[in-house]
Amino acid sequence: MTKKQRESVSKYLYDISKGIFLIVVVGNFMKGEWDIFSITTGIWAAIVFFLWAYIIEGGVEDE
């Protein structure tokens, strides 16, 4: 994978992480629902995608 591709993939995964957090976690709070399973799963999924992006981005060398 080229440097540009790694940067693009890491940005995409960061965006997925934000999207999951907003839709699942914040969405439940806005509805007033307290579904612990959904909130916990959403937080874990957001963390997994964030760490995946962080690991991929770590392979990108600074210019």
C-alpha positions as CSV (number, residue, x, y, z in Angstrom):
1,M,0.0,0.0,0.0
2,T,1.3,3.4,-0.9
3,K,1.6,6.3,1.6
4,K,-1.3,8.1,0.0
5,Q,-3.5,4.9,0.2
6,R,-2.6,4.4,3.9
7,E,-3.5,8.0,4.7
8,S,-6.9,7.7,2.8
9,V,-7.7,4.4,4.6
10,S,-6.9,5.8,8.0
11,K,-9.0,8.9,7.4
12,Y,-11.9,6.6,6.2
13,L,-11.6,4.4,9.3
14,Y,-11.5,7.5,11.6
15,D,-14.7,8.7,9.9
16,I,-16.4,5.3,10.4
17,S,-15.4,5.4,14.1
18,K,-17.0,8.9,14.5
19,G,-20.1,7.7,12.6
20,I,-20.6,4.7,14.7
21,F,-20.2,6.7,17.9
22,L,-22.7,9.3,16.7
23,I,-25.3,7.0,15.4
24,V,-25.3,4.4,18.1
25,V,-24.2,6.1,21.3
26,V,-25.3,9.7,20.9
27,G,-28.4,8.6,19.0
28,N,-29.6,6.5,21.9
29,F,-29.0,9.3,24.3
30,M,-30.9,11.7,22.1
31,K,-33.9,9.3,21.9
32,G,-33.8,8.9,25.7
33,E,-33.2,5.2,25.4
34,W,-30.8,3.5,27.7
35,D,-30.1,0.3,25.9
36,I,-26.9,-0.7,27.6
37,F,-26.0,-3.5,25.0
38,S,-26.3,-1.0,22.1
39,I,-24.3,1.7,23.9
40,T,-21.6,-0.7,24.9
41,T,-21.4,-2.3,21.5
42,G,-21.2,1.1,19.8
43,I,-18.5,2.3,22.1
44,W,-16.4,-0.8,21.5
45,A,-16.9,-0.7,17.7
46,A,-15.9,3.0,17.7
47,I,-12.8,2.1,19.7
48,V,-11.9,-0.8,17.4
49,F,-12.2,1.3,14.2
50,F,-10.2,4.2,15.9
51,L,-7.4,1.8,16.9
52,W,-7.4,0.2,13.5
53,A,-7.0,3.6,11.9
54,Y,-4.3,4.6,14.4
55,I,-2.3,1.5,13.6
56,I,-2.6,2.0,9.8
57,E,-1.6,5.7,10.2
58,G,1.4,4.7,12.3
59,G,2.8,3.1,9.2
60,V,2.8,6.4,7.4
61,E,6.1,8.2,7.8
62,D,6.1,12.0,8.4
63,E,7.5,14.1,5.6
